[in-house]
Amino acid sequence: MKAKVHVTLKNGVLDPQGKAVGHALESLGFSGVKDVRIGRFIEVELDETDAAKAKEAAESMCRKLLANTVIENFSVEVG
């Protein structure tokens, strides 16, 4: 079963990479871009067949390694 994990910075945490991309978009002529936030997308293939157990395992992976829960949020989709 595949778990799809989205990791994003929490609101209020500075995102210098997002700022750099925002400025680059402006310099390329894309007007109207208010803010850019950069995150990560991770796919994990699990041997689990039970969706609830797979989600629980993926969330545990996020808390222990994949996300810095002090400054990042994560969401997990299993399917």
PDB file of N, CA, C and O in Angstrom:
ATOM      1  N   MET A   1       0.850  -1.170   0.000  1.00  0.00           N
ATOM      2  CA  MET A   1       0.000   0.000   0.000  1.00  0.00           C
ATOM      3  C   MET A   1       0.896   1.232   0.000  1.00  0.00           C
ATOM      4  O   MET A   1       1.936   1.253   0.659  1.00  0.00           O
ATOM      5  N   LYS A   2       0.492   2.248  -0.734  1.00  0.00           N
ATOM      6  CA  LYS A   2       1.290   3.453  -0.862  1.00  0.00           C
ATOM      7  C   LYS A   2       0.762   4.545   0.077  1.00  0.00           C
ATOM      8  O   LYS A   2      -0.440   4.803   0.142  1.00  0.00           O
ATOM      9  N   ALA A   3       1.694   5.179   0.803  1.00  0.00           N
ATOM     10  CA  ALA A   3       1.371   6.326   1.637  1.00  0.00           C
ATOM     11  C   ALA A   3       1.963   7.563   0.977  1.00  0.00           C
ATOM     12  O   ALA A   3       3.138   7.577   0.609  1.00  0.00           O
ATOM     13  N   LYS A   4       1.152   8.591   0.830  1.00  0.00           N
ATOM     14  CA  LYS A   4       1.595   9.863   0.262  1.00  0.00           C
ATOM     15  C   LYS A   4       1.659  10.875   1.399  1.00  0.00           C
ATOM     16  O   LYS A   4       0.664  11.128   2.078  1.00  0.00           O
ATOM     17  N   VAL A   5       2.844  11.450   1.597  1.00  0.00           N
ATOM     18  CA  VAL A   5       3.084  12.354   2.714  1.00  0.00           C
ATOM     19  C   VAL A   5       3.398  13.747   2.175  1.00  0.00           C
ATOM     20  O   VAL A   5       4.265  13.906   1.316  1.00  0.00           O
ATOM     21  N   HIS A   6       2.696  14.741   2.680  1.00  0.00           N
ATOM     22  CA  HIS A   6       2.965  16.144   2.360  1.00  0.00           C
ATOM     23  C   HIS A   6       3.499  16.804   3.623  1.00  0.00           C
ATOM     24  O   HIS A   6       2.868  16.749   4.678  1.00  0.00           O
ATOM     25  N   VAL A   7       4.670  17.429   3.506  1.00  0.00           N
ATOM     26  CA  VAL A   7       5.290  18.120   4.632  1.00  0.00           C
ATOM     27  C   VAL A   7       5.406  19.588   4.259  1.00  0.00           C
ATOM     28  O   VAL A   7       5.970  19.926   3.218  1.00  0.00           O
ATOM     29  N   THR A   8       4.871  20.466   5.109  1.00  0.00           N
ATOM     30  CA  THR A   8       4.927  21.905   4.856  1.00  0.00           C
ATOM     31  C   THR A   8       5.356  22.633   6.125  1.00  0.00           C
ATOM     32  O   THR A   8       5.187  22.133   7.237  1.00  0.00           O
ATOM     33  N   LEU A   9       5.915  23.824   5.933  1.00  0.00           N
ATOM     34  CA  LEU A   9       6.287  24.639   7.083  1.00  0.00           C
ATOM     35  C   LEU A   9       5.030  25.161   7.772  1.00  0.00           C
ATOM     36  O   LEU A   9       4.031  25.464   7.121  1.00  0.00           O
ATOM     37  N   LYS A  10       5.095  25.262   9.088  1.00  0.00           N
ATOM     38  CA  LYS A  10       3.982  25.834   9.843  1.00  0.00           C
ATOM     39  C   LYS A  10       3.882  27.321   9.532  1.00  0.00           C
ATOM     40  O   LYS A  10       4.867  27.958   9.156  1.00  0.00           O
ATOM     41  N   ASN A  11       2.674  27.867   9.694  1.00  0.00           N
ATOM     42  CA  ASN A  11       2.478  29.299   9.520  1.00  0.00           C
ATOM     43  C   ASN A  11       3.375  30.048  10.499  1.00  0.00           C
ATOM     44  O   ASN A  11       3.526  29.645  11.652  1.00  0.00           O
ATOM     45  N   GLY A  12       3.959  31.128  10.032  1.00  0.00           N
ATOM     46  CA  GLY A  12       4.825  31.931  10.887  1.00  0.00           C
ATOM     47  C   GLY A  12       6.292  31.543  10.808  1.00  0.00           C
ATOM     48  O   GLY A  12       7.148  32.298  11.269  1.00  0.00           O
ATOM     49  N   VAL A  13       6.602  30.391  10.238  1.00  0.00           N
ATOM     50  CA  VAL A  13       7.995  29.971  10.073  1.00  0.00           C
ATOM     51  C   VAL A  13       8.510  30.575   8.769  1.00  0.00           C
ATOM     52  O   VAL A  13       7.890  30.420   7.717  1.00  0.00           O
ATOM     53  N   LEU A  14       9.650  31.266   8.846  1.00  0.00           N
ATOM     54  CA  LEU A  14      10.215  31.877   7.653  1.00  0.00           C
ATOM     55  C   LEU A  14      10.598  30.815   6.629  1.00  0.00           C
ATOM     56  O   LEU A  14      11.065  29.731   6.981  1.00  0.00           O
ATOM     57  N   ASP A  15      10.394  31.144   5.354  1.00  0.00           N
ATOM     58  CA  ASP A  15      10.681  30.220   4.262  1.00  0.00           C
ATOM     59  C   ASP A  15      11.561  30.926   3.237  1.00  0.00           C
ATOM     60  O   ASP A  15      11.052  31.436   2.238  1.00  0.00           O
ATOM     61  N   PRO A  16      12.880  30.967   3.466  1.00  0.00           N
ATOM     62  CA  PRO A  16      13.758  31.673   2.531  1.00  0.00           C
ATOM     63  C   PRO A  16      13.747  31.074   1.122  1.00  0.00           C
ATOM     64  O   PRO A  16      13.886  31.806   0.143  1.00  0.00           O
ATOM     65  N   GLN A  17      13.585  29.763   1.009  1.00  0.00           N
ATOM     66  CA  GLN A  17      13.519  29.143  -0.309  1.00  0.00           C
ATOM     67  C   GLN A  17      12.262  29.602  -1.041  1.00  0.00           C
ATOM     68  O   GLN A  17      12.305  29.886  -2.238  1.00  0.00           O
ATOM     69  N   GLY A  18      11.166  29.674  -0.335  1.00  0.00           N
ATOM     70  CA  GLY A  18       9.919  30.165  -0.926  1.00  0.00           C
ATOM     71  C   GLY A  18      10.046  31.615  -1.372  1.00  0.00           C
ATOM     72  O   GLY A  18       9.557  31.983  -2.440  1.00  0.00           O
ATOM     73  N   LYS A  19      10.704  32.442  -0.554  1.00  0.00           N
ATOM     74  CA  LYS A  19      10.929  33.853  -0.907  1.00  0.00           C
ATOM     75  C   LYS A  19      11.762  33.952  -2.187  1.00  0.00           C
ATOM     76  O   LYS A  19      11.453  34.750  -3.071  1.00  0.00           O
ATOM     77  N   ALA A  20      12.822  33.138  -2.283  1.00  0.00           N
ATOM     78  CA  ALA A  20      13.678  33.165  -3.473  1.00  0.00           C
ATOM     79  C   ALA A  20      12.889  32.776  -4.720  1.00  0.00           C
ATOM     80  O   ALA A  20      13.040  33.404  -5.768  1.00  0.00           O
ATOM     81  N   VAL A  21      12.056  31.754  -4.616  1.00  0.00           N
ATOM     82  CA  VAL A  21      11.237  31.330  -5.753  1.00  0.00           C
ATOM     83  C   VAL A  21      10.235  32.427  -6.112  1.00  0.00           C
ATOM     84  O   VAL A  21      10.001  32.693  -7.291  1.00  0.00           O
ATOM     85  N   GLY A  22       9.645  33.064  -5.099  1.00  0.00           N
ATOM     86  CA  GLY A  22       8.710  34.161  -5.346  1.00  0.00           C
ATOM     87  C   GLY A  22       9.363  35.303  -6.113  1.00  0.00           C
ATOM     88  O   GLY A  22       8.784  35.835  -7.060  1.00  0.00           O
ATOM     89  N   HIS A  23      10.578  35.679  -5.700  1.00  0.00           N
ATOM     90  CA  HIS A  23      11.306  36.743  -6.401  1.00  0.00           C
ATOM     91  C   HIS A  23      11.660  36.322  -7.827  1.00  0.00           C
ATOM     92  O   HIS A  23      11.589  37.134  -8.749  1.00  0.00           O
ATOM     93  N   ALA A  24      12.039  35.063  -8.009  1.00  0.00           N
ATOM     94  CA  ALA A  24      12.366  34.564  -9.348  1.00  0.00           C
ATOM     95  C   ALA A  24      11.141  34.600 -10.255  1.00  0.00           C
ATOM     96  O   ALA A  24      11.238  34.968 -11.426  1.00  0.00           O
ATOM     97  N   LEU A  25       9.991  34.218  -9.711  1.00  0.00           N
ATOM     98  CA  LEU A  25       8.767  34.266 -10.505  1.00  0.00           C
ATOM     99  C   LEU A  25       8.451  35.694 -10.938  1.00  0.00           C
ATOM    100  O   LEU A  25       8.062  35.934 -12.081  1.00  0.00           O
ATOM    101  N   GLU A  26       8.624  36.647 -10.009  1.00  0.00           N
ATOM    102  CA  GLU A  26       8.418  38.058 -10.342  1.00  0.00           C
ATOM    103  C   GLU A  26       9.344  38.495 -11.465  1.00  0.00           C
ATOM    104  O   GLU A  26       8.913  39.154 -12.412  1.00  0.00           O
ATOM    105  N   SER A  27      10.629  38.123 -11.360  1.00  0.00           N
ATOM    106  CA  SER A  27      11.604  38.537 -12.377  1.00  0.00           C
ATOM    107  C   SER A  27      11.327  37.884 -13.729  1.00  0.00           C
ATOM    108  O   SER A  27      11.763  38.395 -14.760  1.00  0.00           O
ATOM    109  N   LEU A  28      10.615  36.773 -13.737  1.00  0.00           N
ATOM    110  CA  LEU A  28      10.228  36.118 -14.987  1.00  0.00           C
ATOM    111  C   LEU A  28       8.926  36.669 -15.562  1.00  0.00           C
ATOM    112  O   LEU A  28       8.455  36.207 -16.601  1.00  0.00           O
ATOM    113  N   GLY A  29       8.346  37.661 -14.882  1.00  0.00           N
ATOM    114  CA  GLY A  29       7.158  38.313 -15.397  1.00  0.00           C
ATOM    115  C   GLY A  29       5.841  37.788 -14.861  1.00  0.00           C
ATOM    116  O   GLY A  29       4.781  38.180 -15.348  1.00  0.00           O
ATOM    117  N   PHE A  30       5.882  36.908 -13.868  1.00  0.00           N
ATOM    118  CA  PHE A  30       4.642  36.401 -13.271  1.00  0.00           C
ATOM    119  C   PHE A  30       4.210  37.369 -12.177  1.00  0.00           C
ATOM    120  O   PHE A  30       4.723  37.330 -11.058  1.00  0.00           O
ATOM    121  N   SER A  31       3.264  38.235 -12.513  1.00  0.00           N
ATOM    122  CA  SER A  31       2.792  39.207 -11.521  1.00  0.00           C
ATOM    123  C   SER A  31       1.615  38.621 -10.748  1.00  0.00           C
ATOM    124  O   SER A  31       0.969  37.677 -11.202  1.00  0.00           O
ATOM    125  N   GLY A  32       1.353  39.178  -9.605  1.00  0.00           N
ATOM    126  CA  GLY A  32       0.212  38.733  -8.816  1.00  0.00           C
ATOM    127  C   GLY A  32       0.504  37.571  -7.882  1.00  0.00           C
ATOM    128  O   GLY A  32      -0.410  37.064  -7.231  1.00  0.00           O
ATOM    129  N   VAL A  33       1.761  37.137  -7.801  1.00  0.00           N
ATOM    130  CA  VAL A  33       2.113  36.056  -6.873  1.00  0.00           C
ATOM    131  C   VAL A  33       2.331  36.699  -5.508  1.00  0.00           C
ATOM    132  O   VAL A  33       3.278  37.462  -5.321  1.00  0.00           O
ATOM    133  N   LYS A  34       1.457  36.391  -4.556  1.00  0.00           N
ATOM    134  CA  LYS A  34       1.544  37.003  -3.230  1.00  0.00           C
ATOM    135  C   LYS A  34       2.568  36.326  -2.334  1.00  0.00           C
ATOM    136  O   LYS A  34       3.322  37.002  -1.633  1.00  0.00           O
ATOM    137  N   ASP A  35       2.603  35.007  -2.350  1.00  0.00           N
ATOM    138  CA  ASP A  35       3.482  34.286  -1.439  1.00  0.00           C
ATOM    139  C   ASP A  35       3.768  32.909  -2.017  1.00  0.00           C
ATOM    140  O   ASP A  35       2.921  32.319  -2.689  1.00  0.00           O
ATOM    141  N   VAL A  36       4.955  32.404  -1.755  1.00  0.00           N
ATOM    142  CA  VAL A  36       5.330  31.056  -2.177  1.00  0.00           C
ATOM    143  C   VAL A  36       5.876  30.328  -0.950  1.00  0.00           C
ATOM    144  O   VAL A  36       6.736  30.851  -0.242  1.00  0.00           O
ATOM    145  N   ARG A  37       5.382  29.142  -0.708  1.00  0.00           N
ATOM    146  CA  ARG A  37       5.874  28.302   0.389  1.00  0.00           C
ATOM    147  C   ARG A  37       6.338  26.989  -0.225  1.00  0.00           C
ATOM    148  O   ARG A  37       5.643  26.408  -1.059  1.00  0.00           O
ATOM    149  N   ILE A  38       7.495  26.529   0.182  1.00  0.00           N
ATOM    150  CA  ILE A  38       8.073  25.308  -0.350  1.00  0.00           C
ATOM    151  C   ILE A  38       7.868  24.179   0.659  1.00  0.00           C
ATOM    152  O   ILE A  38       8.043  24.376   1.862  1.00  0.00           O
ATOM    153  N   GLY A  39       7.503  23.017   0.175  1.00  0.00           N
ATOM    154  CA  GLY A  39       7.325  21.844   1.028  1.00  0.00           C
ATOM    155  C   GLY A  39       7.921  20.620   0.356  1.00  0.00           C
ATOM    156  O   GLY A  39       8.668  20.726  -0.617  1.00  0.00           O
ATOM    157  N   ARG A  40       7.581  19.461   0.890  1.00  0.00           N
ATOM    158  CA  ARG A  40       8.082  18.200   0.344  1.00  0.00           C
ATOM    159  C   ARG A  40       6.918  17.229   0.148  1.00  0.00           C
ATOM    160  O   ARG A  40       5.924  17.257   0.873  1.00  0.00           O
ATOM    161  N   PHE A  41       7.078  16.381  -0.848  1.00  0.00           N
ATOM    162  CA  PHE A  41       6.125  15.307  -1.104  1.00  0.00           C
ATOM    163  C   PHE A  41       6.913  14.008  -1.087  1.00  0.00           C
ATOM    164  O   PHE A  41       7.904  13.872  -1.806  1.00  0.00           O
ATOM    165  N   ILE A  42       6.482  13.056  -0.273  1.00  0.00           N
ATOM    166  CA  ILE A  42       7.195  11.788  -0.095  1.00  0.00           C
ATOM    167  C   ILE A  42       6.211  10.648  -0.316  1.00  0.00           C
ATOM    168  O   ILE A  42       5.113  10.656   0.239  1.00  0.00           O
ATOM    169  N   GLU A  43       6.602   9.668  -1.125  1.00  0.00           N
ATOM    170  CA  GLU A  43       5.803   8.457  -1.295  1.00  0.00           C
ATOM    171  C   GLU A  43       6.537   7.307  -0.620  1.00  0.00           C
ATOM    172  O   GLU A  43       7.735   7.108  -0.819  1.00  0.00           O
ATOM    173  N   VAL A  44       5.791   6.553   0.183  1.00  0.00           N
ATOM    174  CA  VAL A  44       6.362   5.403   0.883  1.00  0.00           C
ATOM    175  C   VAL A  44       5.516   4.181   0.532  1.00  0.00           C
ATOM    176  O   VAL A  44       4.306   4.171   0.760  1.00  0.00           O
ATOM    177  N   GLU A  45       6.149   3.165  -0.015  1.00  0.00           N
ATOM    178  CA  GLU A  45       5.454   1.916  -0.331  1.00  0.00           C
ATOM    179  C   GLU A  45       5.568   0.997   0.883  1.00  0.00           C
ATOM    180  O   GLU A  45       6.670   0.685   1.334  1.00  0.00           O
ATOM    181  N   LEU A  46       4.423   0.569   1.405  1.00  0.00           N
ATOM    182  CA  LEU A  46       4.374  -0.255   2.612  1.00  0.00           C
ATOM    183  C   LEU A  46       3.845  -1.648   2.294  1.00  0.00           C
ATOM    184  O   LEU A  46       3.048  -1.817   1.371  1.00  0.00           O
ATOM    185  N   ASP A  47       4.285  -2.643   3.057  1.00  0.00           N
ATOM    186  CA  ASP A  47       3.788  -4.009   2.897  1.00  0.00           C
ATOM    187  C   ASP A  47       2.431  -4.213   3.584  1.00  0.00           C
ATOM    188  O   ASP A  47       1.884  -5.316   3.553  1.00  0.00           O
ATOM    189  N   GLU A  48       1.907  -3.198   4.179  1.00  0.00           N
ATOM    190  CA  GLU A  48       0.649  -3.277   4.936  1.00  0.00           C
ATOM    191  C   GLU A  48      -0.543  -3.333   3.981  1.00  0.00           C
ATOM    192  O   GLU A  48      -0.548  -2.657   2.953  1.00  0.00           O
ATOM    193  N   THR A  49      -1.556  -4.138   4.321  1.00  0.00           N
ATOM    194  CA  THR A  49      -2.783  -4.206   3.523  1.00  0.00           C
ATOM    195  C   THR A  49      -3.947  -3.481   4.193  1.00  0.00           C
ATOM    196  O   THR A  49      -4.933  -3.153   3.532  1.00  0.00           O
ATOM    197  N   ASP A  50      -3.844  -3.230   5.483  1.00  0.00           N
ATOM    198  CA  ASP A  50      -4.879  -2.516   6.230  1.00  0.00           C
ATOM    199  C   ASP A  50      -4.591  -1.019   6.154  1.00  0.00           C
ATOM    200  O   ASP A  50      -3.533  -0.564   6.589  1.00  0.00           O
ATOM    201  N   ALA A  51      -5.539  -0.250   5.595  1.00  0.00           N
ATOM    202  CA  ALA A  51      -5.326   1.184   5.380  1.00  0.00           C
ATOM    203  C   ALA A  51      -5.096   1.937   6.687  1.00  0.00           C
ATOM    204  O   ALA A  51      -4.245   2.825   6.744  1.00  0.00           O
ATOM    205  N   ALA A  52      -5.832   1.599   7.725  1.00  0.00           N
ATOM    206  CA  ALA A  52      -5.674   2.285   9.006  1.00  0.00           C
ATOM    207  C   ALA A  52      -4.286   2.046   9.593  1.00  0.00           C
ATOM    208  O   ALA A  52      -3.659   2.970  10.112  1.00  0.00           O
ATOM    209  N   LYS A  53      -3.810   0.809   9.509  1.00  0.00           N
ATOM    210  CA  LYS A  53      -2.472   0.495  10.019  1.00  0.00           C
ATOM    211  C   LYS A  53      -1.393   1.165   9.177  1.00  0.00           C
ATOM    212  O   LYS A  53      -0.383   1.626   9.709  1.00  0.00           O
ATOM    213  N   ALA A  54      -1.604   1.220   7.867  1.00  0.00           N
ATOM    214  CA  ALA A  54      -0.644   1.874   6.986  1.00  0.00           C
ATOM    215  C   ALA A  54      -0.551   3.365   7.303  1.00  0.00           C
ATOM    216  O   ALA A  54       0.542   3.929   7.349  1.00  0.00           O
ATOM    217  N   LYS A  55      -1.702   3.996   7.521  1.00  0.00           N
ATOM    218  CA  LYS A  55      -1.704   5.424   7.863  1.00  0.00           C
ATOM    219  C   LYS A  55      -1.018   5.661   9.196  1.00  0.00           C
ATOM    220  O   LYS A  55      -0.237   6.602   9.343  1.00  0.00           O
ATOM    221  N   GLU A  56      -1.306   4.817  10.156  1.00  0.00           N
ATOM    222  CA  GLU A  56      -0.679   4.927  11.474  1.00  0.00           C
ATOM    223  C   GLU A  56       0.850   4.791  11.368  1.00  0.00           C
ATOM    224  O   GLU A  56       1.592   5.540  12.003  1.00  0.00           O
ATOM    225  N   ALA A  57       1.302   3.840  10.568  1.00  0.00           N
ATOM    226  CA  ALA A  57       2.741   3.639  10.382  1.00  0.00           C
ATOM    227  C   ALA A  57       3.380   4.852   9.712  1.00  0.00           C
ATOM    228  O   ALA A  57       4.448   5.300  10.130  1.00  0.00           O
ATOM    229  N   ALA A  58       2.734   5.384   8.676  1.00  0.00           N
ATOM    230  CA  ALA A  58       3.268   6.540   7.969  1.00  0.00           C
ATOM    231  C   ALA A  58       3.300   7.774   8.874  1.00  0.00           C
ATOM    232  O   ALA A  58       4.255   8.549   8.827  1.00  0.00           O
ATOM    233  N   GLU A  59       2.277   7.959   9.686  1.00  0.00           N
ATOM    234  CA  GLU A  59       2.267   9.087  10.622  1.00  0.00           C
ATOM    235  C   GLU A  59       3.381   8.948  11.649  1.00  0.00           C
ATOM    236  O   GLU A  59       4.008   9.940  12.023  1.00  0.00           O
ATOM    237  N   SER A  60       3.630   7.736  12.103  1.00  0.00           N
ATOM    238  CA  SER A  60       4.730   7.500  13.033  1.00  0.00           C
ATOM    239  C   SER A  60       6.072   7.827  12.371  1.00  0.00           C
ATOM    240  O   SER A  60       6.952   8.412  13.004  1.00  0.00           O
ATOM    241  N   MET A  61       6.228   7.450  11.100  1.00  0.00           N
ATOM    242  CA  MET A  61       7.445   7.778  10.352  1.00  0.00           C
ATOM    243  C   MET A  61       7.640   9.296  10.276  1.00  0.00           C
ATOM    244  O   MET A  61       8.757   9.798  10.398  1.00  0.00           O
ATOM    245  N   CYS A  62       6.543  10.008  10.075  1.00  0.00           N
ATOM    246  CA  CYS A  62       6.618  11.471   9.999  1.00  0.00           C
ATOM    247  C   CYS A  62       7.067  12.066  11.329  1.00  0.00           C
ATOM    248  O   CYS A  62       7.941  12.932  11.369  1.00  0.00           O
ATOM    249  N   ARG A  63       6.465  11.598  12.411  1.00  0.00           N
ATOM    250  CA  ARG A  63       6.822  12.136  13.737  1.00  0.00           C
ATOM    251  C   ARG A  63       8.266  11.830  14.117  1.00  0.00           C
ATOM    252  O   ARG A  63       8.910  12.616  14.811  1.00  0.00           O
ATOM    253  N   LYS A  64       8.778  10.671  13.654  1.00  0.00           N
ATOM    254  CA  LYS A  64      10.124  10.251  14.054  1.00  0.00           C
ATOM    255  C   LYS A  64      11.225  10.705  13.102  1.00  0.00           C
ATOM    256  O   LYS A  64      12.363  10.892  13.532  1.00  0.00           O
ATOM    257  N   LEU A  65      10.912  10.888  11.802  1.00  0.00           N
ATOM    258  CA  LEU A  65      11.975  11.173  10.844  1.00  0.00           C
ATOM    259  C   LEU A  65      11.589  12.135   9.723  1.00  0.00           C
ATOM    260  O   LEU A  65      12.323  13.084   9.447  1.00  0.00           O
ATOM    261  N   LEU A  66      10.468  11.909   9.086  1.00  0.00           N
ATOM    262  CA  LEU A  66      10.170  12.617   7.840  1.00  0.00           C
ATOM    263  C   LEU A  66       9.826  14.093   8.014  1.00  0.00           C
ATOM    264  O   LEU A  66      10.011  14.880   7.086  1.00  0.00           O
ATOM    265  N   ALA A  67       9.330  14.479   9.183  1.00  0.00           N
ATOM    266  CA  ALA A  67       8.963  15.877   9.420  1.00  0.00           C
ATOM    267  C   ALA A  67       9.561  16.352  10.738  1.00  0.00           C
ATOM    268  O   ALA A  67       9.638  15.599  11.709  1.00  0.00           O
ATOM    269  N   ASN A  68       9.975  17.595  10.754  1.00  0.00           N
ATOM    270  CA  ASN A  68      10.403  18.243  11.997  1.00  0.00           C
ATOM    271  C   ASN A  68       9.153  18.889  12.576  1.00  0.00           C
ATOM    272  O   ASN A  68       8.784  19.993  12.177  1.00  0.00           O
ATOM    273  N   THR A  69       8.505  18.219  13.503  1.00  0.00           N
ATOM    274  CA  THR A  69       7.192  18.659  13.982  1.00  0.00           C
ATOM    275  C   THR A  69       7.235  19.968  14.771  1.00  0.00           C
ATOM    276  O   THR A  69       6.187  20.531  15.085  1.00  0.00           O
ATOM    277  N   VAL A  70       8.420  20.451  15.093  1.00  0.00           N
ATOM    278  CA  VAL A  70       8.531  21.756  15.756  1.00  0.00           C
ATOM    279  C   VAL A  70       8.186  22.864  14.764  1.00  0.00           C
ATOM    280  O   VAL A  70       7.525  23.836  15.128  1.00  0.00           O
ATOM    281  N   ILE A  71       8.630  22.724  13.511  1.00  0.00           N
ATOM    282  CA  ILE A  71       8.419  23.785  12.524  1.00  0.00           C
ATOM    283  C   ILE A  71       7.613  23.339  11.308  1.00  0.00           C
ATOM    284  O   ILE A  71       7.312  24.159  10.441  1.00  0.00           O
ATOM    285  N   GLU A  72       7.256  22.055  11.224  1.00  0.00           N
ATOM    286  CA  GLU A  72       6.557  21.557  10.040  1.00  0.00           C
ATOM    287  C   GLU A  72       5.267  20.821  10.401  1.00  0.00           C
ATOM    288  O   GLU A  72       5.152  20.196  11.455  1.00  0.00           O
ATOM    289  N   ASN A  73       4.315  20.919   9.497  1.00  0.00           N
ATOM    290  CA  ASN A  73       3.090  20.123   9.551  1.00  0.00           C
ATOM    291  C   ASN A  73       3.216  18.999   8.527  1.00  0.00           C
ATOM    292  O   ASN A  73       3.991  19.100   7.576  1.00  0.00           O
ATOM    293  N   PHE A  74       2.455  17.937   8.727  1.00  0.00           N
ATOM    294  CA  PHE A  74       2.414  16.872   7.729  1.00  0.00           C
ATOM    295  C   PHE A  74       1.004  16.346   7.592  1.00  0.00           C
ATOM    296  O   PHE A  74       0.197  16.426   8.518  1.00  0.00           O
ATOM    297  N   SER A  75       0.723  15.803   6.414  1.00  0.00           N
ATOM    298  CA  SER A  75      -0.535  15.101   6.197  1.00  0.00           C
ATOM    299  C   SER A  75      -0.223  13.815   5.449  1.00  0.00           C
ATOM    300  O   SER A  75       0.720  13.753   4.661  1.00  0.00           O
ATOM    301  N   VAL A  76      -1.029  12.787   5.706  1.00  0.00           N
ATOM    302  CA  VAL A  76      -0.791  11.473   5.118  1.00  0.00           C
ATOM    303  C   VAL A  76      -2.057  11.008   4.425  1.00  0.00           C
ATOM    304  O   VAL A  76      -3.145  11.054   4.999  1.00  0.00           O
ATOM    305  N   GLU A  77      -1.908  10.554   3.174  1.00  0.00           N
ATOM    306  CA  GLU A  77      -2.986   9.896   2.430  1.00  0.00           C
ATOM    307  C   GLU A  77      -2.531   8.477   2.142  1.00  0.00           C
ATOM    308  O   GLU A  77      -1.383   8.245   1.765  1.00  0.00           O
ATOM    309  N   VAL A  78      -3.431   7.541   2.322  1.00  0.00           N
ATOM    310  CA  VAL A  78      -3.114   6.145   2.040  1.00  0.00           C
ATOM    311  C   VAL A  78      -4.073   5.625   0.994  1.00  0.00           C
ATOM    312  O   VAL A  78      -5.277   5.872   1.065  1.00  0.00           O
ATOM    313  N   GLY A  79      -3.541   4.906   0.026  1.00  0.00           N
ATOM    314  CA  GLY A  79      -4.421   4.372  -0.991  1.00  0.00           C
ATOM    315  C   GLY A  79      -3.697   3.525  -1.988  1.00  0.00           C
ATOM    316  O   GLY A  79      -4.313   3.001  -2.916  1.00  0.00           O
TER     317      GLY A  79
END
